[in-house]
Amino acid sequence: SSTAQETSCDGTPTQPGASPPRDEVTITFGTGEIWGRCVQDMICLGSICDRGSFITATYESSVPFSSFAFDGVLGLGLDGMSQGPDFNMMERLAKTQALRQPMFSVFLSDDDEEHSEVSFGEVKQLHMASELFWVDVARASGYWEVAIEGIAVNNQPLGICAGCFVAVDTGTSELAGPTD
């Protein structure tokens, strides 16, 4: 956009009149990575707009990014995963009380007839298959990390990972867990 400005990838505010930084950052995902420049611009979700920072992709590994369109990284993670406070969109929207509730929800469709979507400020009842229940974030790792009681397949407990922590992450294409 014509109002975008490059910004520092370490989250340090750019000083007025200073030359824009030429920083680039690498973000590693489960099976791939992107490189990108850090940019500040107006970010709009419908009619809600806020000035913030994000990462525009300059390189994408072929796996998994050749499978879908990808432009960059918009911060929906917890503070510990953000490049800096200006990169965390949810924190900015929560502070300004721009949303009905300081939350977002993700619906991932498994059907070509129905589109996946991210909803901000609410949970869409239309997409729920059961009652919603809340689980506290268990640790300050930066991930949406929760404690689990164990792992089951076809409703049969496997007797592994009792008391483990798992990351709830829409940005990865693999599952990982403890080795024991």
C-alpha positions, 0 to 999 in steps of 0.5 A: 500500500502507499502508506506502508513503511518498513520497520525494525524486525526487533520491535524497536520503534523507528525514530522520526526522520530516520532511514527505514531499516532493511531488516529481514526475519526468518520464521520457521513453521513445522515443515517450512519457513519464510523470510520477510521484511517487517512493515508497518501499515494500516491493518483492517478487519472489515471496518476495524482498522489499526496501525500495526506491524507485520511480516511480508514474505520475500521467500517461502519454502516450497513445502508447504507453501506451494500448496496455498496462497501465502502473503506474510505473517499477521500476529495472532500468537501470544506476546512471547512469539511476537517480534514486538508489541506492535506485531501482536494484532490481538493485543493491540485490538484488545487494548483499544477495545475494538472487538466485542470480546478480545478473542478470535476463533478459527474454523477449518473446513474439511469440505470443498463446499464450505470455506475455512475462516477466522472470526474476530471478537466472537465465536460463530455458533454456526461452525460449532459441532459441540458445546464450547469449553475453555482451557487455560493457557498452561505455560508462558512459552509463547504458544497457545499451549495447554495441558492434556490428560493423555492421548486416545485413538478411536476413544481408546486411551494409549497410556502415553503423554499423561500430563503433557503439554501440547500447542494448539497451532493452526500454523503448523502442518505436523504433530509433535510430542515428547519422545518418551 
